[in-house]
Amino acid sequence: SDDVNLPNLTREMAEGRLSVFRMGSIWTLLILSLLSFCSSAPVIYTDKDLVELIRSGKKTVVDARSDVSRQVSGYLEGSILASEYHQEDPSIGLDGVVFVVDDEDDVAEEICSENVLCYRGSLEPFSDLVTFPKVVDFNALSILLGENRIILLDVRNSSELLNPGKIPGSFNIPLYEIPEAFSLEPEQFLEKYKFQIPDKDAQNVVLTCRSGRRVKIAIRRLEPLGFSHLRSYDGSFKDWVAKGGEVVIGK
């Protein structure tokens, strides 16, 4: 029989000159063409689809967000940084990953396309999988304080809160009272320090001091009590002042 040619077949259909065999050939060609189109057309994923895909573990999660975003919102356990992509496993192709990106970010505009999966939504659907970097910088701390998302614990002596002052919104427990303070009953703790005693698995407690040295000591003292997710503002008060952060006077 003649080769199947779609333009010729279309003309033959119009002229009513098709045999039963040729009609079957047309449908075969049309079905094959449709299948080819479907296989090459991109699949549109909603945020809900991507959440389910990420949670399934079927794709490698590559975090392309900024350091500040990771410090503020956390990151997914098991994800890899964009800078480490292909270093972790060079065999992982673009079809095997989902990029987590900042919405309306230049990086997102560069890498996200019909053929590259990008998740731009909140990490709230992954609350059980989110963890946070141990270190917080000035920019992230400013956002976290402004959104009231953390407990900022200042471990300097109380006299230092008067001179040179303190970071607004911080609470004070002097280093010499740690770890004993965290053995108090919740009511006693609240009355003495003016904030609720944190849960041991809390990831929203950030420690600060004058330059970062006392923070490390405080964390070493609290870890044996089960506080395993404490975070630190390593630059502490000196960095806050140097970068123009507001300072208030008082306990």
C-alpha positions in Angstrom: 0.0 0.0 0.0 1.0 3.7 -0.3 2.8 5.4 2.5 0.5 7.1 5.0 0.7 10.8 4.5 -1.5 13.1 6.6 -2.0 15.9 4.0 -2.9 13.3 1.2 -5.2 11.4 3.5 -7.0 14.6 4.4 -7.5 15.4 0.7 -8.8 11.9 0.1 -11.3 12.2 2.9 -12.6 15.4 1.4 -13.0 13.7 -2.0 -14.6 10.5 -0.5 -12.0 8.2 -2.1 -10.9 6.3 1.0 -11.0 2.6 1.4 -11.7 0.9 4.8 -8.1 0.0 5.1 -7.0 3.6 4.4 -9.5 4.9 7.0 -7.9 2.6 9.5 -4.5 4.0 8.6 -5.8 7.5 9.2 -6.9 6.7 12.8 -3.7 4.9 13.5 -1.7 8.0 12.3 -3.9 10.4 14.3 -3.6 8.3 17.5 0.2 8.1 17.1 0.4 11.8 16.5 -1.7 12.5 19.6 0.4 10.2 21.7 3.6 11.9 20.5 2.1 15.3 21.4 1.0 14.2 24.9 4.4 12.6 25.7 6.2 15.9 24.7 3.8 18.3 26.2 4.8 19.5 29.7 2.7 18.4 32.7 1.3 21.2 34.7 1.8 20.8 38.5 -0.1 22.8 41.1 1.5 23.6 44.5 -0.6 20.7 46.0 0.8 18.3 43.4 4.4 19.4 44.1 3.8 19.1 47.9 2.7 15.5 47.4 5.6 14.8 45.0 8.1 16.2 47.4 6.7 14.3 50.4 6.7 11.0 48.3 10.5 11.2 48.1 10.4 10.4 44.4 12.3 13.6 43.5 15.5 15.1 44.9 14.8 18.5 46.5 17.3 21.2 45.6 17.0 24.4 47.7 17.8 27.4 45.5 16.6 30.1 48.0 18.8 32.7 49.7 20.6 32.1 53.1 18.2 34.6 54.7 15.1 32.7 53.5 16.5 29.4 54.9 17.3 31.1 58.2 13.8 32.6 58.5 11.6 29.8 57.1 13.8 26.8 57.5 14.6 24.1 55.0 13.5 20.5 54.2 15.5 17.8 55.8 17.4 15.9 53.1 17.4 18.7 50.6 20.6 19.8 49.0 21.8 23.4 48.3 21.7 24.5 44.7 25.5 25.1 44.9 25.9 21.4 45.8 23.7 20.1 42.9 25.6 17.7 40.7 28.4 17.6 43.4 26.2 15.3 45.5 25.3 13.0 42.7 26.2 14.0 39.1 23.8 11.4 37.7 20.7 13.4 39.0 19.2 15.1 36.0 16.8 18.0 35.9 13.9 15.5 35.5 14.7 14.0 38.8 14.6 17.2 41.0 12.3 19.8 42.4 13.8 23.2 43.0 12.5 25.1 46.1 12.8 28.8 45.2 11.9 32.2 46.5 8.8 33.5 44.7 9.6 36.4 42.3 13.3 35.9 42.8 15.8 36.3 39.9 17.1 32.8 40.5 13.6 31.4 40.0 13.1 33.3 36.8 16.4 31.8 35.5 15.8 28.1 36.3 12.1 27.6 36.4 10.5 26.6 33.1 7.9 24.2 31.7 10.5 21.4 31.9 11.9 22.2 35.3 9.8 21.7 38.4 9.9 24.6 41.0 8.0 24.9 44.3 7.4 28.5 45.2 5.0 28.0 48.1 5.2 28.1 51.9 7.0 25.4 53.8 4.0 25.1 56.2 2.8 21.9 54.5 6.1 20.4 55.5 6.1 21.5 59.2 7.1 18.0 60.3 10.1 18.0 57.9 11.4 21.5 58.3 14.6 22.2 60.2 16.6 25.4 60.7 20.2 26.5 60.3 21.9 26.7 63.6 23.3 30.2 62.9 21.2 33.3 62.3 22.7 36.5 60.8 21.6 40.2 61.2 19.2 40.3 58.3 17.4 37.1 59.2 17.2 38.1 62.9 15.7 41.5 62.0 12.9 39.7 60.0 12.4 37.0 62.7 12.0 39.7 65.4 9.8 41.8 63.3 7.4 38.9 62.7 7.6 37.7 66.3 8.7 34.3 65.2 11.5 33.6 67.8 12.5 33.9 71.4 15.7 35.9 71.5 17.6 35.0 74.6 20.3 37.4 75.8 22.8 35.6 78.2 24.7 38.7 79.2 24.7 40.1 82.7 21.7 42.2 83.6 23.9 45.3 84.1 24.8 45.1 80.4 21.2 45.7 79.4 21.5 49.2 80.9 24.9 49.9 79.5 25.3 49.6 76.5 21.7 48.4 76.1 19.9 45.4 74.5 18.3 44.3 71.3 14.6 45.1 71.3 12.3 42.2 72.0 15.0 40.1 73.7 14.7 38.3 77.1 17.5 38.0 79.6 18.9 35.0 81.5 22.4 35.6 82.6 24.9 32.9 81.7 25.6 32.2 85.4 22.0 31.2 85.9 22.2 28.6 83.1 21.3 25.7 83.2 19.7 26.0 86.6 17.0 28.4 85.3 15.7 25.7 83.0 15.0 23.3 85.9 12.4 25.7 87.4 8.7 24.9 87.2 7.0 26.6 84.3 5.2 29.1 86.6 8.4 30.0 88.4 10.2 30.4 85.2 7.5 32.7 83.7 7.4 34.9 86.9 11.1 35.3 87.0 12.1 35.7 83.3 8.8 37.0 81.9 8.5 34.5 79.1 7.3 30.9 78.8 10.0 28.2 79.3 10.7 26.8 75.8 9.9 23.2 74.8 13.1 21.1 74.6 12.4 20.5 70.9 11.7 24.1 70.1 13.5 25.5 67.0 12.6 29.1 67.6 15.1 30.0 70.4 18.0 32.1 69.3 20.8 33.0 71.8 22.8 36.2 71.8 25.4 37.8 74.1 28.0 40.5 73.5 30.3 38.9 70.9 29.2 35.3 70.6 31.5 33.6 73.1 28.9 33.2 75.9 26.3 31.9 73.5 28.5 28.9 72.8 28.9 28.2 76.5 25.2 28.5 77.1 24.3 26.1 74.3 26.9 23.5 75.7 25.2 23.7 79.1 21.7 23.4 77.8 22.2 20.5 75.3 22.5 17.9 78.0 19.1 18.9 79.2 17.6 18.0 75.8 17.6 21.4 74.1 19.0 20.1 70.8 17.7 22.7 68.4 19.0 26.0 69.9 20.2 28.6 67.4 22.8 31.3 67.8 23.3 34.9 66.6 27.1 34.5 66.4 27.8 38.2 65.8 25.6 39.0 68.8 25.2 42.6 70.2 28.4 43.9 68.7 27.3 42.9 65.2 23.8 44.2 65.8 25.2 47.7 66.7 27.7 47.6 63.9 25.0 47.0 61.3 22.7 49.8 62.6 20.3 47.7 64.7 18.1 49.5 67.1 19.2 49.5 70.8 17.0 50.0 73.8 18.0 50.6 77.4 16.5 48.6 80.2 16.0 45.1 81.6 
